[in-house]
Amino acid sequence: MPPVGAGVDFLDEPLAVFGLLLVAGALVAGVARRSFLSLTAAFVIAGFLLGDGGLGVLELDPRSEFVQGLAVVALILILFRDGLEVEEEMLQRAWHLPLRKLVLAMPLTAGLVAIVTHALTDLSWTQSFLVGALLSPTDPVLSSSVVTNPRVPRIIRHSLNLESGLNDGLALPAVLALVAAAEQDAGFVWWEFVVQDVGIGFATGLAVAFLASRVMPSGVGLRHEISADQKSLYGLGVAFAAYGAAVLPPEGNGLISVFVAAIALGIWRPDIRECFEARAEDLIEVVKLGVFLAFGAILTFDGLFGDGWAAVAIAAFTLLVARTVAVFAALTGSRQVDLADRAFMAWFGPKGVATMTFALFVLGSAVPGAERIANIAALTVFVSIIVHGLSDYPGAEWLARRSEREPEPVTAA
């Protein structure tokens, strides 16, 4: 009889390291929150030091079922949580700034990054636009002092937070389409992708959310009052059910299905949304940290700087130029924010867990040059972790003091 655990020996070191890092992270969380190095950033650096680029304690294959499975689970949880945050009232009352940045600034950022990537490297246009799509989402984790500081004007906090919550799901179709196009090269047919992946995924997500919103009673079920824990667990089940239902024949895209199901369920059943958001955050945080650790472990110095100064230039252009130009262009004519507010929002568009998770997905695909694409994205995330971590707290305090000295701008009804 084989020993218990036989066949999963490859998990011994990763699980031990992850457990020790979680313990250490819990002990120093308060210190990390007050320093430039956030807990998520610390896991990336720890993975890098212990992985292929450092001591070699963690040996993870980016194309292994374990790493790819971790990426899929992380995407399901992140997209479901992000979709639930699209509250009906929030969309009705304060959607102008986030909508402008999502509809205009996000694709403009991706396009500018793609043009520079194609100009500085020998990557094809499809590969270059994939780099742009990977680097278009932003991450509120790396600017937590901004989105959680009550002294920062609410319109800016809300705009950055909603933008970060929604752009993961909105970047998803572009990433999936570009991956499919790069894999199939000349054999890619865009309308087939829209009909099958997007269309079936969208319809499946709506159907699952519709059924889920009616199966779960809002008050008493099975002669007992339904607890908040039950509703939270129910929401988690809906997330995985939406993914599983979509990938069955005729095979739509499960990740699109998850995001759509979350939006619909959050609007139709706000009680389930509130219970899930209140209780599932720790689970999502653990999965995120696992992704950061795994992503750091598969990176090396040679890989990060494989494209030399071109990779450094792409990272600098993404953070300093592309985001700034895109946000200023998108907010042109807006009377809700002044020039300084726009500059502030343009700067705080850090790259984080969405970019990393999408990059893991790319690494597991058959895209030519997948490692180069992922490494360019990873270098940008590393730089973002440092520069946004250093400016997070000081920037939030500066804007808070400025808003306290000046009256809020008058906005049209």
Protein Blocks (a to p, Z undefined) as FASTA:
>chain_A
ZZehihilmmmmmmmmmmmmmmmmmmmmmmmmmmmbdfklmmmmmmmmmmmmlnomaccd
fkbmklmmmmmmmmmmmmmmmmmmmcfklmmmmmmlmmmmmmmmmmmmmmmmmmmmmmmm
ccdfklmmmmmmmmmpccfklmmmmmmmmkbcfklmmmmmmmmmmmmmmmmmmmmmmmmm
mmnmmmpcfklmmmmmmmmmmmmmmmmmmmmmmmpcfkbgehiacdfklmmmmmmmmmmm
mmmmmmpcehiafklmmmmmmmmmmmmmmmlmmmmmmmmmmmmmmmmmmmmmmmmmmpcf
klmmmnmmmlmmmmmmmmmmmmmmmmmmmmgoiakbcfklmmmmmmmmccffkmmmmmmm
mmmmccehklmmmmmmmmmmmmmmmmmmmmmmmmmmmmmmmmmmpccddddZZ
